[in-house]
Amino acid sequence: MSWYNTSGPCPNYVLFSKVRYVRNPAKRNFPHLIDQKRSQELSLKLESILTSNGFRGENTVTGINPAILSLAERQLVERDFVYSERSRALYLNDPCNIVISVGGSDLISISSVVAGLSVIEAKNMASRAEETVDREIPFAYNERVGYLSYSCADCGSGLTLSAAMFLPSLRLIGGKEDLDGRLQALGMQLMPMFTYEDGDLYIISYKPHFLADEDSAAVHFSDTVSAIAEKERNALGMFFSGKGKIIYAAARRALGSLLYAESMSEHEMLSHVSSIRLCHCLSEEAQSSSLPSVSELNFLCAEGLSASVIATSNEACTSNEECERMRSTLISRYIERKKEVI
């Protein structure tokens, strides 16, 4: 299942863990130099390898459209894949937690996205998929540089470890610059998951040196994310000490808006989801109430985004107003479980 249809370890603070390898085949031009014919030949060879190992192809029609953009909103592909003008191909495994794409800045991208704090699990799955491809399509590698890419940032290990975290303390009590500085000292980066830091969600990422042991790097990153989650828990506990009922009441109001609003913007939806998620972190009442679960909130943070709403409605939305009405309908139907999700 997709990461947002389930929950994993430390679900209140970590939405998902993601591991990505970027690779270019040996003895071939980099993507911006490769011709269309050779790119298609590579896609066909990769398709043969993957379909015989349990992967299925996903429709990736040409051009920028809601169906392709929604893949990035759901964290399945990178933005460089979305906006690539070259031929593209996308392959998913049956549980939909490993994604392999052809096209984008690097010819082959191999990602694993797993719910919760599951960095090591995601790394192991992505590594096995990378080895499966490498047996048939050797990757460009130099002993002094590591894996080769036309982008200097992706040369070396070609590996990125990341985690999406709920960090409301950065807005409520500050500390963003302090956390950002500490992570930079560890070679990590902190970025908002959405524009204007909507939903108090952030992506923490780490690109280990190619000489580093990958397993050790994954453990180091996982421990760092775990420590941040613990610090977040303590900070919120001190800030909201004795205010459990107030937090629960705010979450109930947010739920009412999600259920009964006739239209809702992306920003408003993420704000309400943040209020309910905060209640899960702080109030014991959330565990036994009718509030949406953490996995349900994750679903809304993926499928409730603009491109996904438009793609789900078969591009019936032709204006922001129609998209906001469609989003409101999707949210209320999903939460109430009265009808199938649109």
Salt bridges, closest charged atoms under 4 A:
GLU58 OE1 - ARG56 NH1 2.86
GLU78 OE2 - LYS18 NZ 2.60
GLU78 OE2 - ARG20 NE 3.99
ASP80 OD2 - ARG20 NH2 3.70
GLU130 OE2 - ARG23 NE 2.94
ASP154 OD1 - LYS207 NZ 3.09
ASP178 OD2 - ARG182 NE 3.12
ASP178 OD2 - LYS231 NZ 3.70
ASP198 OD1 - HIS267 ND1 2.63
ASP200 OD2 - ARG171 NH2 2.81
GLU214 OE1 - LYS123 NZ 3.90
ASP215 OD1 - LYS123 NZ 2.74
GLU230 OE1 - ARG233 NH1 2.36
GLU266 OE1 - ARG327 NH2 3.96
GLU268 OE2 - HIS272 NE2 3.24
GLU296 OE2 - ARG337 NH2 2.75
GLU303 OE2 - ARG74 NH1 3.97
GLU336 OE1 - LYS338 NZ 3.67
